[in-house]
Each structure stands twice: as structure tokens, then as C-alpha cells.
Amino acid sequence: MGTIVNSWDELRSVFVQKQGAGFCEKVNAYMERLRWYSDTFEVRTGQSLDTYRRIARGDLATPRKSTVMALCVGLGLDYRMATDLLQSAGYALSPTEKTDTAYDYILLMHPGQGLDICNRELKARGVKPLGEKERKPDRIGKKQLA
């Protein structure tokens, strides 16, 4: 339990310090604070090594909304932090769009639950799962990182 609280405190610290920063700067700060590297990024977000590198270089200017959501879920951001990261990428969640209401649901009801659990919830709502490629459940078991 202490690890979860400490992680949240670390994320909260970045959230406060990086108000007004750009998307890549915020993601890099979250990853640095959580001591994430490329392998952790790929496992937790379902995004490619290329996406990791582009964020690390600060040149992912217009990420897809689904990419930002995968990062929010993978990083374990709470609702406020996630909506801030979405906004820094130029997005907001619409209460009238099916995909956005499903995203809203997973951010509110499943904070910190990880990509696999959130993807099950998205599928149950008829929304495409997050991540560049659908992950096999055993991949997490083999490559689970703390």
C-alpha cells in the first residue's frame, strides 16, 4: 500500500510543478519521477518504442487521443492529472461521444488499474482498446515491472 501512496505523491508533485508545460515535457517528467524507461513504457502503455523515443525527444507534437489515454492509464494518473495531460495535447472529453464517455468512465472508476483492466472495460462498452497493438494477457505476466 505504501508504494501506491508514494507513487501517487510523486505523480502529484509532477502535476503541480508542470502546470502550463507542454505534453511531452509533462509525460517525460512523470516517467522520470516513476523511474520509467523504454521497456516499462511499452509494457504499461501498449505504445511502441518509437512513440517513447518521440516523447523523450519532445517531438510528439500531435499525439492521438487514444495514445494520450494509454499514457494516462499506464502512468496511473488520477482523473484530474489525466484531464490535464489530455488538455496539454489539445483534447477534452466530450459527454456526447461514445469513446469519450468510455474514457471518462475508466478514468473515474478504474484509476491506477492498468491497461488490461481498462481495455476490458472499453471492450465491454464497444470501444477500441488502448495501445498500438492489442496485447496478449500473458505478456504482462512475463514482463511485469514494478
C-alpha positions in Angstrom: 0.0 0.0 0.0 2.9 2.4 0.8 4.1 2.0 -2.8 0.8 3.2 -4.2 0.6 6.2 -1.9 4.3 7.1 -2.6 3.7 6.8 -6.4 0.6 9.0 -6.2 2.5 11.6 -4.1 5.3 11.5 -6.8 2.8 12.0 -9.6 1.0 14.7 -7.7 4.3 16.6 -7.3 4.9 16.5 -11.0 1.3 17.6 -11.7 1.8 20.7 -9.5 5.3 21.5 -10.8 4.4 21.1 -14.5 1.3 23.3 -14.7 1.4 25.0 -18.1 4.1 22.8 -19.5 3.7 21.0 -22.9 2.6 17.5 -23.4 6.0 15.8 -23.9 7.5 17.7 -21.0 4.8 16.5 -18.7 5.0 12.9 -19.8 8.8 12.9 -19.5 8.5 14.4 -16.0 6.0 11.7 -15.0 8.2 8.9 -16.4 11.3 10.3 -14.8 9.6 10.6 -11.4 8.4 7.0 -11.7 11.8 5.8 -13.0 10.3 4.5 -16.2 12.5 3.5 -19.2 11.5 2.2 -22.6 10.6 -1.3 -21.6 8.4 -0.1 -18.8 6.8 2.4 -21.2 6.0 -0.3 -23.7 4.5 -2.8 -21.2 2.4 -0.3 -19.2 1.1 1.8 -22.1 1.0 -0.6 -25.1 2.7 2.0 -27.1 5.8 1.5 -29.3 9.4 2.2 -28.7 9.2 4.8 -31.5 6.5 6.7 -29.5 8.7 6.5 -26.4 11.6 8.0 -28.3 9.5 10.8 -29.8 8.2 11.8 -26.4 11.7 11.6 -24.9 12.9 13.9 -27.7 9.9 16.2 -27.2 8.8 15.9 -30.8 5.4 14.1 -30.5 3.5 17.3 -31.3 0.1 15.9 -32.1 -0.5 12.5 -30.4 -3.8 10.7 -31.0 -6.3 11.0 -28.2 -6.1 7.2 -27.7 -2.3 7.5 -27.3 -2.7 10.1 -24.6 -5.3 7.9 -22.9 -3.0 4.9 -23.0 -0.3 7.1 -21.3 -2.8 8.3 -18.7 -3.8 4.7 -17.8 -0.3 3.3 -18.0 1.1 6.1 -15.8 -1.7 5.6 -13.3 -2.8 9.2 -13.4 -5.9 10.2 -11.4 -8.8 12.0 -13.2 -7.5 15.5 -12.7 -4.0 14.7 -13.8 -5.3 12.8 -16.9 -7.6 15.5 -18.0 -4.7 18.0 -17.6 -2.5 15.8 -19.8 -5.3 15.4 -22.4 -5.7 19.2 -22.4 -1.9 19.7 -22.9 -2.2 17.6 -26.0 -5.2 19.6 -27.2 -8.0 17.3 -26.1 -11.1 17.3 -23.9 -13.5 14.5 -23.2 -16.9 15.1 -24.7 -20.0 13.9 -22.8 -21.8 13.2 -26.1 -19.2 10.9 -27.8 -19.3 7.2 -27.0 -15.5 6.8 -26.9 -15.0 9.8 -24.7 -17.7 8.7 -22.2 -16.0 5.3 -22.0 -12.6 7.1 -21.4 -14.3 9.2 -18.8 -15.6 6.1 -17.1 -12.3 4.3 -16.9 -10.5 7.4 -15.6 -13.2 7.8 -12.9 -13.9 4.2 -12.0 -10.6 2.5 -12.6 -7.7 4.8 -11.6 -4.4 3.0 -11.4 -5.9 -0.2 -12.6 -3.6 -0.7 -15.6 -4.1 -1.1 -19.3 -5.5 -4.7 -19.4 -8.3 -4.0 -16.9 -9.2 -0.7 -18.6 -9.2 -2.3 -22.0 -11.7 -4.9 -20.8 -14.0 -2.1 -19.7 -13.6 -0.3 -23.1 -14.4 -3.5 -25.0 -17.4 -4.1 -22.8 -18.6 -0.6 -23.9 -17.9 -1.3 -27.6 -14.8 0.9 -27.7 -11.5 0.0 -29.3 -8.9 -0.9 -26.7 -6.0 1.3 -25.9 -2.4 0.6 -27.1 -1.0 0.4 -30.6 -1.4 -3.4 -30.7 -3.8 -5.4 -28.7 -1.6 -7.1 -26.0 -1.8 -10.8 -25.1 -2.6 -11.2 -21.4 0.5 -13.4 -20.8 2.8 -10.6 -22.0 2.2 -8.7 -18.7 2.9 -11.8 -16.6 6.2 -12.3 -18.3 7.3 -8.7 -18.4 5.5 -7.2 -15.4 7.5 -4.3 -14.0 7.2 -2.6 -10.6 
